[in-house]
């Protein structure tokens, strides 16, 4: 059994509602090759909508679309990646967990049992400290349940959409000197410098890709991906 992920498409009007980019602006950006141009009626999948949104957010803060275009597609992949961790991002067969990879599911269940036994053993001996307990519980959560399933669907969607890779960090930062970085912590990124650093010589733009992913789902008002299980095909995408 294999899995197919089919991206929902949005009209220019729907894209305007999500991104606040007017349909006239969309046409202008397509004409100027800032956005991809296609024949017939324009339609946008989640990645294209997120890219349009990134361009809008940066251009509203003084970064021209031609310049923002260099990073918009990467930010878009990050936004969609974070959106895909939520059940609301999917419709179809997404809740039929593990049916496409039964051997992998058995492995996960075995690992869970081993970790549970280890926790009980450490508790009896009084050797399990609170930090280790929390770490083990996180390991269980990521290996069993929606967290594991979402990770699988994220990877399948990204791969089947033809996106080569994703930068799985939360923040995109555009520094005052025009340089930029993806980072998991704004504080850590800002602490990696000195007071006279040119990056801090003016306003700094921060995009929270995780928050934007959640907002994308809310504004879309429907799932971003339709999931279908295909019987009779070997699953080649399981991690």
N, C-alpha and C positions, 0 to 999 in steps of 0.2 A: 504494500500500500504506500502510495506517495501523497504528497500534498501540493496543491496549487494555491498561490496567493494572487488574487486579482485586485488591482488597485481601483478604487472608486474614482470617478472623474467629476469635476465641478465645472459649471458654466462660468463665463466671465462675470455674470451677475453674482453668482455664489462666491466666486473668488473675491469680488469687491466687498461683499459682506464680511468675509473672514479677514481680509488683509487691509481694508480701507484704501486699496488702490483702485481708482475709478476705472471703468471700462475704457474711457478715452485714454487714460494713462497707460493702460495695458496695451492698447493698440499702438501707442507711440513707442513703448519699449520694445514691442515685437518688431516694429518698423526699423528701429535702430539696432536690432539684433541684441538687445540687452536681455530680452526674453526670447525663447525659441519660437520660431514662426512655423506654423503648419497650415496645410491647405484645408479649406472648408471651415466649419464652425470651430472656434477655439475651445479646447477642453483642457483642463489641468488636473493632474493627479496630485496626491498629497505632497510629493516632493516639489512639484512645480509651484504649488500654492505656497509652500513654506519658503521657497526661494524668492518668490515675489514679495512675500511678507518681510523677509530679511532685507531686501532691497529698499522697501518702504521705510522700515525702522531706521536703517542707516542713513538713507537720504534725508529723512526728517531731522536728522541730527548733524547735517552738514557734510555727509560723505556722499559724493556724487555716485549715481548708479553705475557709471563706467568703472569707477574705482571699487565700488562695493561688489561688483560682479565677480571680482577675483576670489571672494570668500563666500559669496551668497550660497553657492551650491553646496559647499561643505557644511555651512551652518544649517542649511535645509535638511541635509541627511541627518544631522544631529537632532534637529527638532523632531523629525519623523521618528527617529530611533527612540527617543524618549516617549513620544506619544504611543508607540507600539507596545509599551509595557503595560498599558491599561486594557482591560477586557472590552471597554467601550469602543476601542479602535477597530474591533473585528465584528464580523457577522458570518453566519454559515456554520462550518464544522469546527470552529476554533475551540469549543469546549469539549470535544471528543478527545480528551487528553490521552496521549501515548498510543493511540490506536495505530498510528503510522510507524511506531518504533517499539514494539512489545519487548524485544530483547533489551533495549536501553531502559525501558521502564523497570524490568526485573532487576537490572543492575542498580538502579537508583533505590529501589525498595530494599535491596540487600545492604547497600551502603547506609541507608537510614537505620536499619536494624542494628548494624554494627556500631554506629555512633550512639544509639540509644543505650546499648549494652555497656559501652564505654562510660557513658555518663553515670549510669547506675553503679557501675563498679567503683568509679572515683568517689561518688557520693557516699557509698558504704565505707570506704577507707578514709573519708574526710579529706580527700586530696583535690577536690574540684573547687577552684576559687570562682567568684562571681564572673570575672572577666572571661575565663575559659568557658564557663557555662553559656554565656551570651554568644560567644564565638561559635560554639557547637550548635546552638539553636539556629543561628543565622545559616550555618552550613546545611542544617536540615531544611530550612525554609527555601533555600535556593535550589535544593536538590529534589524537592517534592512539592507538588501543588502548582498553583498558577505561576509562581515566580519562575520555575523551571520551564513550564510550558510557554510563557511569554518570551523567555530568552530564545527558545527554539523558533517561535513564530517571527520574532524580530530578525533573526539571522536568515530565515527563509525568505522573508519579504524583501530584505535588503539585497540578497543575492539574486532573487528572481527579477528584481527591478533593474538589475544590471549595474548596481552601485558597487564599485570595487571594494571600498572599505568605508568605515565610519570612524570618526574621532569621538569615542564614547565619554567625553567630559561634559560637565554641566554648563560651563561658562565660556562665552567668546568675549574677548576683551580687545577693544581698539584703543590703543594708547594715544596720548596727545601728540606724539611725534609721527603718527601715521603707521607705525608698526602694529602688529596684532599677534594674538596668541589664544590658543584654547587651553583652558586650565580647569582643574576640579575645585579650586578655591581662589576666590578673589583676594582674600587676605594674604594667602601664601604668594600669589603672583605679585601683589603690591610690595610685599616685604622683600622680594628678590630684587633689590635695587637700592640706590642711595638717594638722598634728599634732592640732589641737583640732577638727577636722572632726567633726560629729555622726555622720557615717557610720561613723566608726572608734571610736565610744564604747562598743562592746560586741562580742559575737560577730558574725561575718560568715559568711553561708552562700554557698557556691559550688557550683553544679551544673556539672559538665563534660558538656555535651550530647554531645560526640563520644564520650566514654567510655561514656555511658549508651546511646548508639546501638549501639555494639558489644556491650554487655551485653544489650541488648534482643534482638538476633539470637541470641545464645548461649542465653538463657533461653527464647526462643520455641520453639526446637527444630524449627522448620520455617520456610520462606520467608514473608516478609511480603507479597509481591506476586507474583501470577501474570501473566505477560506473554504477550499473544497478538498475532500479526501478522494483520491483516485485509487480504486481497487485494482488489484492485479499488477501493480508496479512496485518494484523494490524501492525502498526509501534510501536515497543516496545522500540525503541532507542532514541526517542525524549527527550530532556532534560526537 
